[in-house]
Amino acid sequence: MRDDDKPAGFGFETRAVHAGAAPDPTTGARTTPIYQTTAFVFDDVDHAASLFNLQTYGYIYSRLTNPTVSVLEERVSALEGGRGATACASGHAAQMLAFFAFMEPGAEFLASTKLYGGSITQFGRSFKKFDWNVIFVDPDDPENFRRALTPKCRAIFVESLANPGGVVTDLEPVAQIAHAAGIPLLVDNTLASPYLCRPIEWGADIVIHSTTKFLSGHGNSMGGVVVDSGKFDWSQNDKFRSLTEPEPAYHGLRFHETFGDLAYTVAGHALGLRDLGATMAPLNAFLTITGIETLALRMERHCANALAVAQFLEAHPMVKWVSYAGLPSNRYHALAKKYLPKGAGSVFTFGVKGGYEAGVKLVEGCELLSHLANLGDTRSLIIHPASTTHRQLTEEQQIVAGAGPDVVRLSIGIESAADIIADLDQALRQAG
Ligand SMILES: *Cc1c(COP(=O)(O)O)cnc(C)c1O
C-alpha cells in the first residue's frame, strides 16, 4: 500500500504534491496514470491464491483496489497523519463504510446534532435498516457525550468544522470521553480539510472526507475517503467482533490479530468495498489527486476571501447576523483559534433582513455567485436552504436545523474578493 515512504517526513505542501505517487515504472509518466481497467492478470495460480487469501498485497479487481485509487488513499492518509485509507464513491459511501467495519445489528453510536443535513438523514433513517441506532447529542458541551453513552455505544461521530453554520467542535475532550468508554472517535473533516485541521492530532481515531468538496476542490468529481489513524486498539474489549473474531469468508482470519494497525483499512477494502461495492472510479481518483496538489494554496485563498466577505456582511445594513468562526464576535472563535489556526474555512451562513422573500431574491440576484447545492468549489456558491435543501421541513424544524427562513449559506471561492463582495452587495440591494 505504501509504494513511496519518503514523503512522510516532508512538510504538508510537499506531501500534498508527492505522497503516494512515483513516476510510472513502465513508462516514466510523471503524473499518476488513470488505470482504467477492471481486473489485473495473476502471475500464476499460487499468486492468485495468496492475493485472495490476503497474504500478499496486490491488485485483483478494481472494486477492491486500483492503482490510481491507491495513490489517492496514500496521499490523503499522509496529509491526515493516518496509517491507511479507503476511498469510496462519495462522502456518504465513506460514512457507510466507516461504520460497516465495526457495527453490528442492535449497536448504537453517538452523533453530533450539528452535522451536514444528509448525514442526519443517513444516520437517523437509512442506518436504522441495519439496526444501527444513532443517539444525537448537542456538541456544544462535550460532557453531553459522556452523559449520553450507553453500553451498546460503539463510536462517537462529529464534524470538526460543522456544516453549515461554522460550528467548531471541541475535539480533544470528546476524544477523551470516547477513549474512556473504549470506543473510537470518528470525525468528518470535510469542511476544514487536512490543511486547516488534522483531527488525529487531537485524538480522533478515524477521519472521513467527502472528497467531492475541498480535496477535489473544483466541483468536478464525487468521492469520499476513510482515514484510519491506526492507533485504536480494537481488541481492548469485546465490542468490535467483526475486527477481532475469525472471519469465515477468509478462512477464519482475524483482522486485528493479522494486520495490526492496518486492520481497519484492510477490512475497509476486503469487507467494506467487497460487499458494499461503493468504489471510487479511477478517473475521479485522478481528478482528486490533481486537486489535492493545490489544496494548501486554495485553502489560504478560500479562508482570506471568506474572512473579507464575512467582515463586509457584518457591516452591511441588509444583514442581521453573520455566523463565521473566523470573526472575533463569533461564539466559536476561541475554538477556531485552537483547532483551525490557519483560518476558519470558507463555508458559513448569515441572516438576511426581510426573511424568506429577501433570501429568495438575494440568491436570484447574484450573477457571479452560483446558486446551487454544493460547497468547496473554486467558484463562490450561494444557497437559501429554506427554499431548497430544507424546504420539506416545517419552519420550526428549519430553525432547529439552522436553516430558518432568513438563513443564507455561502461557500466562498478563490476569485478576486472585491468581485465576490460587489456581487453580494448588488444582490443584497435588490433584495432590500
Ligand atoms: C457533502 C458532505 C457530505 C456528503 O458527501 P457526498 O460526497 O455528497 O456524499 C458529508 N459531510 C459533509 C460535511 C459534507 O459537506
The ligand as an SDF file (V2000), in Angstrom:
LIG
                    3D

 15 15  0  0  0  0  0  0  0  0999 V2000
  -21.0980   16.8760    1.1620 C   0  0  0  0  0  0  0  0  0  0  0  0
  -20.8540   16.3920    2.5330 C   0  0  0  0  0  0  0  0  0  0  0  0
  -21.0340   15.0410    2.8820 C   0  0  0  0  0  0  0  0  0  0  0  0
  -21.5350   14.0220    1.8900 C   0  0  0  0  0  0  0  0  0  0  0  0
  -20.6320   13.8440    0.8450 O   0  0  0  0  0  0  0  0  0  0  0  0
  -21.0460   13.3870   -0.6370 P   0  0  0  0  0  0  0  0  0  0  0  0
  -19.7380   13.3550   -1.3380 O   0  0  0  0  0  0  0  0  0  0  0  0
  -22.0160   14.4030   -1.1580 O   0  0  0  0  0  0  0  0  0  0  0  0
  -21.6850   12.0320   -0.4910 O   0  0  0  0  0  0  0  0  0  0  0  0
  -20.7650   14.6440    4.1730 C   0  0  0  0  0  0  0  0  0  0  0  0
  -20.3380   15.5440    5.0960 N   0  0  0  0  0  0  0  0  0  0  0  0
  -20.1580   16.8320    4.8010 C   0  0  0  0  0  0  0  0  0  0  0  0
  -19.6790   17.7730    5.8620 C   0  0  0  0  0  0  0  0  0  0  0  0
  -20.3910   17.3180    3.5190 C   0  0  0  0  0  0  0  0  0  0  0  0
  -20.2170   18.6110    3.2380 O   0  0  0  0  0  0  0  0  0  0  0  0
  1  2  1  0
  2  3  1  0
  2 14  2  0
  3  4  1  0
  3 10  2  0
  4  5  1  0
  5  6  1  0
  6  7  2  0
  6  8  1  0
  6  9  1  0
 10 11  1  0
 11 12  2  0
 12 13  1  0
 12 14  1  0
 14 15  1  0
M  END
$$$$
